């Protein structure tokens, strides 16, 4: 199956891209933990409940590790880490955590590999996200 796209016209008149059409992916739904657990169980000897339990525990462990200041790297998936967004101050001595930290956010960086000009995996070339490798695109009919 391929990613579905449609065209969307850029409407911000203050930008040079105003009026131009750009491709936009169409989200066709969501897949939740229970759905993933069912699919994983079809390819393994584990029951859906066992897989869901493992996923739930993974989320709990990842949360704890990130809250302890660690980046969590899941090979083939990517890197997760917590970051703070804050307001700037003129002097370091003026910074107050309670007043200036706006929120804590989780950042995700998908796993990548370097792709050479000939399409083969190499130590040179541009990075390509593993999730997008081999994906196709086609027009959305709807």
C-alpha positions as CSV (number, residue, x, y, z in Angstrom):
1,X,0.0,0.0,0.0
2,X,1.2,3.5,-0.7
3,X,0.9,6.8,1.1
4,X,-2.0,8.8,-0.2
5,X,-1.4,12.5,-1.1
6,X,-3.5,15.4,-2.3
7,X,-2.6,19.0,-3.2
8,X,-3.1,21.9,-0.9
9,X,-2.7,25.5,-1.8
10,X,-0.5,27.6,0.5
11,X,-2.5,30.5,1.9
12,X,0.0,32.6,3.8
13,X,0.2,35.8,1.7
14,X,3.3,37.0,3.5
15,X,5.4,34.1,2.2
16,X,6.9,33.7,-1.3
17,X,5.1,30.3,-1.5
18,X,1.7,32.0,-1.4
19,X,-0.7,30.5,-3.9
20,X,1.5,27.5,-4.8
21,X,0.3,24.0,-4.4
22,X,2.1,21.4,-2.3
23,X,1.6,17.7,-1.8
24,X,0.1,16.8,1.6
25,X,-0.3,13.3,3.0
26,X,-3.8,12.1,3.8
27,X,-4.1,10.3,7.2
28,X,-6.4,7.4,6.7
29,X,-6.9,6.5,10.3
30,X,-5.1,5.5,13.5
31,X,-3.6,2.3,14.8
32,X,-3.5,1.9,18.5
33,X,-1.6,-0.3,20.9
34,X,-4.2,-3.1,20.9
35,X,-4.1,-3.2,17.1
36,X,-0.3,-3.4,17.0
37,X,-0.4,-6.1,19.6
38,X,-2.8,-8.1,17.5
39,X,-0.7,-7.8,14.4
40,X,2.6,-8.6,16.3
41,X,0.9,-11.7,17.8
42,X,0.1,-13.0,14.3
43,X,3.8,-13.1,13.5
44,X,5.0,-14.5,16.8
45,X,4.1,-17.1,19.4
46,X,2.9,-14.4,21.8
47,X,-0.7,-13.7,22.5
48,X,-2.1,-10.2,21.9
49,X,-2.4,-9.6,25.7
50,X,1.2,-10.5,26.2
51,X,2.4,-8.2,23.5
52,X,0.2,-5.3,24.8
53,X,1.6,-5.9,28.3
54,X,5.2,-5.7,26.9
55,X,4.4,-2.5,25.0
56,X,2.7,-0.9,28.1
57,X,5.8,-1.8,30.2
58,X,8.1,-0.5,27.5
59,X,6.3,2.9,27.6
60,X,6.5,3.0,31.4
61,X,10.3,2.1,31.4
62,X,10.9,4.7,28.6
63,X,9.1,7.4,30.6
64,X,11.1,6.6,33.7
65,X,14.4,6.6,31.9
66,X,13.7,9.9,30.1
67,X,12.5,11.5,33.3
68,X,15.9,10.5,34.8
69,X,17.6,12.4,32.0
70,X,18.5,9.6,29.6
71,X,17.8,9.4,25.9
72,X,16.1,6.2,24.9
73,X,17.2,4.7,21.7
74,X,15.2,1.8,20.2
75,X,17.3,0.4,17.4
76,X,15.4,0.6,14.1
77,X,12.8,2.9,15.5
78,X,14.6,6.0,16.8
79,X,15.7,8.2,19.7
80,X,13.4,9.7,22.3
81,X,14.3,12.4,24.8
82,X,12.7,15.0,27.0
83,X,13.5,18.7,26.4
84,X,12.3,21.9,28.1
85,X,10.9,24.9,26.4
86,X,11.6,28.1,28.3
87,X,11.4,31.9,28.1
88,X,14.7,33.7,27.8
89,X,16.1,36.1,30.4
90,X,18.7,38.8,30.2
91,X,20.9,37.5,33.1
92,X,21.4,33.8,34.2
93,X,20.7,34.9,37.8
94,X,17.2,36.0,36.8
95,X,16.1,32.6,35.6
96,X,13.4,31.0,37.7
97,X,12.4,27.4,36.9
98,X,8.8,27.8,38.1
99,X,8.3,31.0,36.1
100,X,10.4,30.6,33.0
101,X,10.1,26.9,32.0
102,X,7.0,26.7,29.9
103,X,6.7,23.0,29.4
104,X,8.6,19.7,29.0
105,X,8.2,18.0,25.7
106,X,9.2,14.6,24.2
107,X,11.3,14.8,21.0
108,X,11.5,11.9,18.6
109,X,14.3,11.5,16.0
110,X,13.5,8.6,13.6
111,X,16.2,6.0,13.0
112,X,18.2,6.8,9.8
113,X,21.0,5.4,7.7
114,X,23.3,7.0,5.2
115,X,22.3,6.4,1.6
116,X,24.9,6.7,-1.2
117,X,24.2,8.2,-4.6
118,X,23.8,4.6,-6.0
119,X,21.1,3.8,-3.5
120,X,23.2,1.4,-1.5
121,X,23.8,1.8,2.2
122,X,27.2,3.4,2.8
123,X,29.1,5.5,5.3
124,X,28.6,8.5,2.9
125,X,25.7,10.2,1.3
126,X,22.5,11.7,2.7
127,X,20.5,10.3,5.6
128,X,17.3,8.5,4.9
129,X,14.7,7.6,7.6
130,X,14.2,3.9,7.9
131,X,10.4,4.2,8.2
132,X,10.2,5.9,4.8
133,X,12.6,3.4,3.0
134,X,10.7,1.7,0.2
135,X,7.5,3.7,0.7
136,X,5.5,4.7,-2.4
137,X,3.1,7.7,-3.0
138,X,-0.1,7.8,-5.0
139,X,-3.0,10.2,-5.4
140,X,-5.8,10.1,-2.8
141,X,-9.2,9.3,-4.4
142,X,-11.7,10.7,-2.0
